């Protein structure tokens, strides 16, 4: 049963209470009028009680009128003065103004950049997220959601028509994208962080270690290289006169690698950096030969059916593997994801410096969002209220607050009767004194 359906009996019950209270007040008023005729000796006391009943009737009727004119015209088609007619059906008549007021209320109190910024400054959102993720029960819920949702996404994407649609559109999007600027930014990030030097250092270490640990394989690789270059016979002939070309080649290579490892200012290192920097500058210019070659190579790869089939097949295989793993009871992905979420939450709790950065970014993003989209959200809310049928809107409001409104009618009868009794006592006291 819906929430509205559950609230309707309360509304009806409040209406019944209010009607019963008004009927009691009217019956009491009539009863006391008759009683005053039958017992003239006690008329002063009966008048006090009758005044209380009269005030209860007035209070109940006044509140009934005040509540009813909020939603409808209680007089129907009776000819009324314009002043009274214009102040009935208040909510339906002012639907447009209510829509605008609700929109402004939401904007000013929830979506304005100032309110969003103040709210986020008072809350360590990253700490809250970290504590939530660090709780095993919570990160288990996230993992469970992923396990339940992601396989269904893969099933949707794996359908032939959908897969073909995504493939064609994604390929077209990549074709329309000039990747030289992306490559330039990546090279810039690598150079500014000296990542290229780290890669070069690790590569040289690995090559040096491999040659030292695998001398026979190094010799065989050198022999094959000589054969491919067409100098294998020459190298073999040189060995007859005591010149081991293979060994000298390997020794020379090892010496070059050791020199590179020992000298951070080695010319080869500088050359690598200069080439990378020049390539970054070339990629910044879309008309440069390097940029054109890069984009043409990208387009040529995308035009190749073999490449597309390979990529499509690899994606399908990968998605299927992920789907099968997530659906298994001992899913490795789910286990690793849960451990990663747990670790992420714990690290967020421990690292205040990281939280400060994240909170600043989240705050800036939320403020930007509220500044750009709050007007659209408000217009959407106002438009939806404008579209409501008046009867539907009245029903919604009555279902939400009608029960309380009609209980005001009960209070009107009770409070009116009490005030009437007080006024009756005051009048009786004055008459007795004077």
matplotlib code that plots the C-alpha trace (Angstrom):
import matplotlib.pyplot as plt

x = [0.0, 1.4, 2.2, -0.7, -3.1, -1.9, -2.4, -6.0, -7.6, -5.9, -7.3, -10.8, -10.4, -9.5, -12.4, -14.7, -13.3, -13.8, -17.4, -18.3, -16.8, -18.8, -22.0, -21.5, -21.0, -24.2, -26.3, -24.9, -25.8, -29.4, -29.7, -28.6, -31.1, -33.9, -32.6, -32.7, -36.4, -37.0, -35.0, -35.2, -33.8, -30.4, -30.4, -27.2, -25.3, -26.9, -26.0, -22.4, -22.4, -24.5, -21.9, -19.2, -21.1, -21.8, -18.1, -17.3, -19.7, -18.3, -14.7, -15.4, -17.3, -14.6, -11.8, -13.8, -14.2, -10.5, -9.3, -11.9, -11.1, -7.5, -8.5, -11.9, -14.8, -17.3, -20.1, -20.4, -22.1, -23.7, -23.4, -20.8, -19.0, -15.8, -13.7, -15.0, -14.9, -11.3, -10.1, -11.4, -9.5, -6.3, -3.9, -5.3, -5.5, -1.9, -0.3, 2.1, 3.2, 3.6, 5.7, 8.0, 8.2, 9.1, 11.8, 13.3, 13.1, 15.1, 17.6, 18.2, 18.3, 19.9, 21.5, 23.0, 26.9, 27.1, 25.0, 26.8, 30.2, 29.2, 27.7, 30.8, 33.1, 31.3, 31.6, 34.7, 33.1, 36.3, 36.5, 32.9, 33.5, 36.6, 35.0, 32.1, 34.3, 36.5, 33.5, 33.5, 29.7, 29.7, 32.4, 30.8, 27.6, 29.5, 31.2, 27.8, 26.3, 29.1, 28.7, 25.0, 25.2, 28.3, 27.4, 24.1, 25.9, 28.2, 25.2, 23.6, 26.8, 27.5, 24.4, 25.5, 23.5, 24.5, 28.2, 28.2, 26.6, 29.1, 32.1, 31.1, 30.4, 33.5, 35.7, 34.1, 34.7, 38.4, 38.7, 37.3, 39.7, 43.1, 45.3, 48.4, 47.4, 46.8, 50.2, 51.8, 50.2, 51.3, 54.9, 54.8, 53.7, 56.5, 59.2, 58.1, 58.2, 61.4, 59.5, 61.4, 64.7, 63.2, 62.0, 65.4, 67.2, 65.1, 65.4, 69.2, 69.3, 67.2, 69.3, 72.5, 71.3, 70.0, 73.2, 75.2, 72.9, 72.4, 75.8, 75.0, 71.6, 73.3, 75.8, 73.0, 71.0, 74.1, 74.7, 71.1, 71.5, 74.6, 72.9, 69.9, 72.2, 74.2, 77.5, 77.4, 80.0, 82.3, 82.1, 82.8, 85.8, 87.2, 87.2, 89.8, 92.3, 91.6, 88.9, 85.8, 83.3, 80.4, 82.3, 83.5, 80.0, 78.6, 81.4, 80.9, 77.2, 77.8, 80.3, 77.8, 75.1, 77.4, 78.5, 74.8, 74.0, 76.9, 76.6, 73.3, 74.6, 75.5, 75.0, 72.6, 70.4, 70.4, 69.6, 66.6, 65.3, 65.9, 64.1, 61.2, 60.9, 61.0, 58.4, 56.2, 56.5, 55.8, 52.6, 51.4, 51.2, 48.5, 50.1, 53.5, 54.7, 54.9, 51.2, 50.0, 51.9, 50.5, 46.9, 47.4, 48.8, 45.8, 43.3, 45.1, 44.9, 41.2, 40.6, 42.1, 39.5, 42.1, 42.8, 39.1, 38.4, 41.3, 40.2, 36.5, 37.5, 39.8, 37.1, 34.5, 36.9, 37.8, 34.2, 33.2, 36.1, 35.2, 31.5, 32.3, 34.6, 32.1, 29.4, 31.5, 31.2, 34.9, 35.3, 38.9, 37.9, 35.3, 37.8, 40.5, 37.9, 36.8, 40.3, 41.1, 38.0, 38.9, 42.4, 41.2, 38.8, 41.5, 44.0, 41.5, 40.9, 44.6, 45.7, 44.4, 46.5, 44.8, 41.4, 42.0, 42.9, 39.9, 37.5, 38.7, 38.2, 34.8, 33.8, 35.0, 33.1, 29.9, 30.0, 30.6, 27.7, 25.3, 26.4, 25.8, 22.9, 20.8, 18.7, 18.0, 17.0, 14.7, 13.1, 12.5, 10.8, 8.7, 7.7, 6.6, 4.4, 2.9, 2.0, 0.1, -3.6, -5.2, -7.3, -4.2, -2.2, -5.0, -5.2, -1.4, -1.4, -4.4, -2.9, 0.3, -1.1, -4.9, -5.1, -3.3, -5.4, -8.7, -7.5, -7.3, -11.1, -11.3, -9.0, -11.2, -14.3, -12.4, -10.6, -13.7, -15.7, -13.1, -12.9, -16.7, -16.8, -14.2, -16.1, -19.3, -17.7, -16.4, -19.8, -21.5, -18.9, -19.5, -23.3, -22.9, -20.7, -22.8]
y = [0.0, 3.5, 6.2, 8.3, 5.5, 4.9, 8.6, 8.9, 7.1, 9.6, 12.4, 10.9, 10.2, 13.9, 15.0, 12.8, 14.1, 17.7, 17.1, 15.3, 18.1, 20.7, 18.7, 18.3, 22.1, 22.8, 20.2, 21.6, 25.1, 24.1, 22.0, 24.9, 27.3, 24.8, 24.3, 28.0, 28.0, 25.1, 26.3, 30.1, 30.1, 28.9, 30.9, 32.8, 29.5, 28.1, 31.3, 30.9, 27.3, 28.4, 31.1, 28.5, 26.3, 29.2, 30.2, 26.5, 26.6, 29.8, 28.6, 25.3, 27.0, 29.7, 27.1, 24.9, 27.9, 28.9, 25.4, 24.8, 27.9, 26.9, 24.1, 24.9, 27.3, 26.2, 28.4, 26.7, 29.1, 31.3, 35.0, 36.4, 39.8, 39.9, 40.3, 36.9, 35.1, 36.1, 34.6, 31.1, 28.2, 29.9, 27.1, 26.3, 30.0, 30.6, 27.4, 29.4, 31.5, 28.5, 26.8, 29.8, 30.2, 26.5, 26.9, 29.9, 28.2, 25.2, 27.4, 29.8, 27.2, 24.2, 24.9, 28.4, 28.3, 30.1, 27.6, 24.6, 26.1, 26.8, 23.3, 21.6, 23.7, 22.4, 18.8, 16.7, 14.8, 12.8, 11.6, 10.5, 8.6, 7.1, 5.9, 4.5, 2.6, 1.3, -0.4, -4.0, -4.2, -1.0, -2.0, -5.4, -3.7, -1.8, -5.0, -6.8, -4.0, -4.3, -8.1, -7.7, -4.8, -5.3, -8.7, -7.3, -4.4, -6.9, -8.9, -5.8, -4.7, -8.2, -8.3, -8.2, -5.2, -3.1, -4.2, -3.3, 0.1, 0.9, -0.3, 1.9, 4.9, 4.6, 4.1, 7.1, 9.1, 8.1, 9.0, 12.4, 13.0, 14.5, 12.6, 14.7, 17.1, 14.2, 12.8, 16.2, 16.5, 13.0, 13.7, 17.0, 15.2, 12.5, 15.1, 17.4, 14.5, 13.0, 9.8, 9.2, 9.1, 6.5, 4.3, 4.6, 3.8, 0.7, -0.4, -0.2, -2.0, -4.8, -5.1, -5.0, -7.7, -9.9, -9.9, -10.7, -13.5, -14.9, -14.7, -17.7, -16.2, -12.8, -14.5, -16.3, -13.1, -11.3, -14.1, -13.9, -10.1, -10.5, -13.0, -10.7, -7.8, -9.9, -9.7, -13.1, -14.6, -11.6, -12.1, -15.8, -15.1, -12.6, -15.3, -17.3, -14.4, -14.2, -11.5, -12.5, -10.0, -11.3, -10.9, -7.5, -6.5, -7.7, -6.1, -2.8, -3.0, -3.7, -0.8, 1.6, 0.5, 0.8, 4.3, 5.3, 3.8, 5.6, 9.0, 10.9, 13.6, 11.1, 12.6, 9.7, 10.6, 14.2, 13.1, 11.1, 14.1, 16.5, 14.1, 13.7, 17.5, 18.2, 15.6, 17.2, 20.6, 18.9, 17.3, 20.6, 21.8, 20.0, 20.9, 19.4, 16.3, 14.4, 15.2, 14.3, 11.0, 10.2, 10.9, 9.1, 6.1, 6.1, 6.3, 3.6, 1.3, 2.0, 1.4, -2.1, -4.8, -7.1, -4.5, -3.9, -7.6, -8.1, -5.3, -6.3, -9.9, -8.9, -6.7, -9.5, -12.0, -9.6, -8.7, -12.4, -13.2, -10.4, -11.4, -15.1, -14.1, -11.7, -14.3, -17.0, -17.4, -17.0, -14.1, -12.8, -9.4, -9.0, -10.0, -7.6, -4.8, -5.2, -5.1, -2.0, -0.2, -1.2, 0.1, 3.3, 4.0, 3.5, 5.6, 8.4, 8.3, 8.5, 11.0, 14.5, 16.1, 14.0, 14.7, 18.4, 18.2, 16.0, 18.2, 21.2, 19.5, 18.2, 21.6, 23.4, 20.8, 21.1, 24.9, 24.9, 22.4, 24.5, 27.7, 26.2, 23.9, 25.3, 27.4, 24.4, 22.3, 25.1, 25.5, 21.8, 21.8, 24.8, 23.3, 20.0, 21.9, 24.0, 20.8, 19.3, 19.2, 21.4, 18.5, 16.3, 19.0, 19.5, 15.7, 15.6, 18.5, 17.2, 13.8, 15.2, 17.9, 17.6, 15.5, 18.1, 20.9, 19.2, 18.6, 22.4, 22.4, 20.2, 22.6, 25.5, 24.0, 23.3, 26.6, 28.5, 26.8, 27.6, 31.2, 31.4, 30.0, 32.5, 35.4, 34.1, 34.0, 37.5, 38.8, 37.0, 38.5, 42.0, 41.6, 40.3, 43.2, 45.9]
z = [0.0, -0.9, 1.6, 0.4, 0.8, 4.3, 5.2, 3.8, 6.8, 9.2, 7.1, 7.2, 10.9, 11.6, 9.5, 11.6, 14.9, 13.7, 12.6, 15.8, 17.9, 15.9, 16.2, 20.0, 20.3, 18.3, 20.3, 23.6, 22.5, 21.6, 24.8, 27.0, 25.2, 26.0, 29.6, 30.2, 29.5, 31.8, 34.7, 34.9, 38.4, 37.2, 34.0, 35.0, 35.2, 32.0, 30.1, 31.0, 29.7, 26.7, 25.9, 26.0, 23.5, 21.2, 21.2, 20.4, 17.4, 16.2, 16.6, 14.8, 11.9, 11.6, 11.4, 9.0, 6.7, 7.0, 6.1, 3.4, 1.4, 1.2, -1.1, -2.6, -2.7, 0.0, -1.4, -4.9, -7.4, -4.8, -5.7, -3.3, -3.0, -5.0, -1.8, -0.5, -3.9, -4.6, -1.3, -1.8, -3.5, -2.3, -3.2, -6.7, -7.5, -6.4, -7.9, -10.1, -7.2, -5.0, -7.7, -8.0, -4.2, -3.7, -6.4, -4.8, -1.3, -2.6, -4.4, -1.5, 1.3, -0.4, -3.8, -3.6, -3.8, -0.5, 1.3, -0.3, 0.6, 4.2, 4.6, 3.2, 5.3, 8.4, 7.4, 6.9, 4.0, 3.2, 6.9, 6.8, 3.6, 5.0, 8.2, 6.2, 3.8, 6.6, 8.2, 6.9, 6.7, 4.4, 2.0, 1.8, 0.6, -2.0, -3.3, -3.3, -5.3, -7.8, -8.0, -8.6, -11.1, -13.2, -14.7, -15.8, -17.5, -19.3, -20.4, -21.8, -23.6, -24.9, -27.1, -30.7, -31.8, -28.7, -29.0, -32.7, -31.9, -29.2, -31.3, -34.3, -32.2, -30.0, -33.1, -34.7, -31.6, -31.4, -35.1, -34.6, -31.6, -32.3, -29.9, -30.5, -27.7, -25.3, -26.2, -25.6, -22.2, -21.2, -22.3, -20.4, -17.2, -17.7, -18.2, -15.4, -12.9, -14.3, -14.9, -18.1, -16.1, -13.7, -16.6, -18.3, -15.1, -14.4, -18.0, -18.0, -14.7, -16.1, -19.3, -17.4, -14.9, -17.7, -19.7, -16.5, -15.5, -19.0, -20.9, -23.2, -24.2, -24.8, -27.1, -29.0, -29.3, -30.7, -33.2, -34.4, -34.7, -36.8, -39.0, -39.5, -40.3, -42.8, -40.9, -39.3, -41.8, -41.2, -37.5, -37.8, -40.1, -37.6, -34.9, -36.9, -36.5, -32.7, -32.7, -30.8, -32.3, -30.2, -26.9, -27.9, -28.8, -25.5, -23.6, -25.4, -24.7, -21.0, -20.8, -22.3, -20.0, -16.9, -18.1, -18.4, -15.0, -13.3, -15.0, -14.5, -16.9, -19.7, -23.2, -24.1, -21.2, -22.3, -25.8, -24.6, -22.7, -25.7, -28.1, -25.7, -25.1, -28.8, -29.5, -26.8, -28.6, -32.0, -30.6, -29.3, -32.9, -34.8, -38.2, -37.3, -39.1, -35.8, -35.0, -38.5, -38.4, -35.0, -36.0, -39.4, -37.6, -35.2, -38.1, -40.0, -37.0, -36.6, -40.3, -40.0, -39.6, -38.0, -35.3, -34.7, -34.5, -32.1, -29.9, -29.9, -29.2, -26.4, -24.8, -25.1, -23.5, -20.7, -20.0, -19.9, -17.6, -15.2, -15.3, -14.5, -11.7, -10.1, -10.3, -8.5, -4.8, -4.2, -6.6, -6.6, -8.0, -5.2, -2.5, -3.9, -4.3, -0.7, 0.5, -1.6, -0.2, 3.3, 2.8, 1.1, 4.0, 6.6, 4.7, 4.4, 8.2, 8.9, 6.3, 7.2, 4.5, 1.8, 3.3, 3.1, -0.6, -1.3, 0.7, -1.2, -4.6, -3.6, -2.3, -5.5, -7.6, -5.6, -5.7, -9.4, -9.9, -7.8, -9.6, -13.0, -12.5, -9.6, -11.9, -14.1, -11.1, -9.9, -13.3, -13.4, -10.0, -10.9, -14.2, -12.6, -10.1, -12.9, -14.7, -11.7, -12.1, -9.4, -8.0, -7.9, -6.1, -3.6, -3.0, -2.4, 0.0, 1.9, 2.2, 3.6, 6.0, 5.9, 9.0, 11.1, 9.5, 10.4, 13.9, 14.1, 13.7, 16.8, 18.7, 17.4, 19.1, 22.3, 22.5, 21.5, 24.2, 26.8, 25.8, 25.8, 29.4, 30.5, 28.9, 30.5, 33.9, 33.5, 32.4, 35.4, 37.8, 36.5, 36.7, 40.3, 41.3, 39.8]

ax = plt.figure().add_subplot(projection="3d")
ax.plot(x, y, z, "-o")
ax.set_aspect("equal")
plt.show()
